[in-house]
Each structure stands twice: as C-alpha cells, then as structure tokens.
Amino acid sequence: MTQRIAADVFRDGRWAGIRSWSYHRPQWQVVTLWKAPNLSVVSVDDVAGHPALAEAADALRRELGGW
C-alpha cells in the first residue's frame, strides 16, 4: 500500500481504514484506522526490550539500534 493510495482512500471519506499486507512480510496484515469511535486506549506498553520487537527485527533482518 503506497502512501498515495492510503491518502486517496482517506480523502474519499467513505472508509474507516484500510487493510493491506506488509511489503517485507506479505503474510503479515497491516491495518490502519483513522475513524474508530468504538475503540479506546486501554493501555500503552513500552516496546523497549519487548520480545515481539526482537522477533520482528529478526524476521525483517533489521538492527534494533538503541532499543
């Protein structure tokens, strides 16, 4: 999903978001929401040192840098 396509869908105003696939891992779903009135933040977790972050970095073959 390109930024241009996402911007076009957003400007259209008929959609609450989009679902696409990851460029790096097509089996990973990417969901972007900009209208979600029934959702609320329950908690915010610090990702530094989180095992999922290390797994994602490994799967994408990326260095975590200062994380």
C-alpha positions in Angstrom: 0.0 0.0 0.0 1.5 3.3 -1.0 1.1 6.5 0.9 -0.7 8.0 -2.1 -3.3 5.2 -2.2 -3.8 5.5 1.6 -4.2 9.3 1.3 -6.7 8.9 -1.6 -8.8 6.4 0.5 -8.7 8.7 3.5 -9.8 11.7 1.4 -12.6 9.8 -0.1 -14.2 9.8 3.4 -16.2 6.6 3.0 -13.8 4.3 4.8 -12.8 4.0 8.5 -9.4 2.5 7.5 -7.6 0.1 5.2 -6.1 -3.4 5.5 -3.2 -4.4 3.4 -0.1 -6.6 3.6 3.4 -5.9 4.7 5.9 -5.2 1.9 8.5 -7.2 3.8 6.3 -10.0 5.0 3.2 -10.4 2.8 1.7 -12.9 5.4 1.6 -10.0 7.9 -1.6 -8.0 7.8 -1.3 -4.2 8.2 -4.4 -2.4 9.5 -4.6 1.4 9.5 -7.6 3.0 11.2 -8.4 6.7 11.2 -12.1 6.5 12.3 -12.7 4.2 15.2 -15.2 5.7 17.5 -15.9 2.4 19.3 -12.2 1.9 20.2 -10.4 3.3 23.2 -6.9 3.0 24.5 -6.8 0.5 27.4 -3.0 0.6 28.0 0.2 1.6 26.4 3.2 -0.7 26.7 6.9 0.2 26.4 8.3 -1.7 23.5 11.9 -1.4 24.5 13.1 -4.9 25.3 9.8 -6.5 24.4 10.2 -10.0 22.9 7.9 -9.2 20.0 10.1 -6.3 18.9 13.1 -8.5 18.9 11.1 -11.1 16.9 10.0 -8.6 14.3 13.5 -7.1 13.9 14.9 -10.6 13.4 12.2 -11.5 10.9 12.8 -8.3 9.0 16.6 -8.7 9.4 16.9 -5.2 11.0 19.1 -4.0 13.7 17.3 -2.5 16.8 19.9 0.2 17.2 19.4 2.0 20.5 16.4 -0.1 21.6 
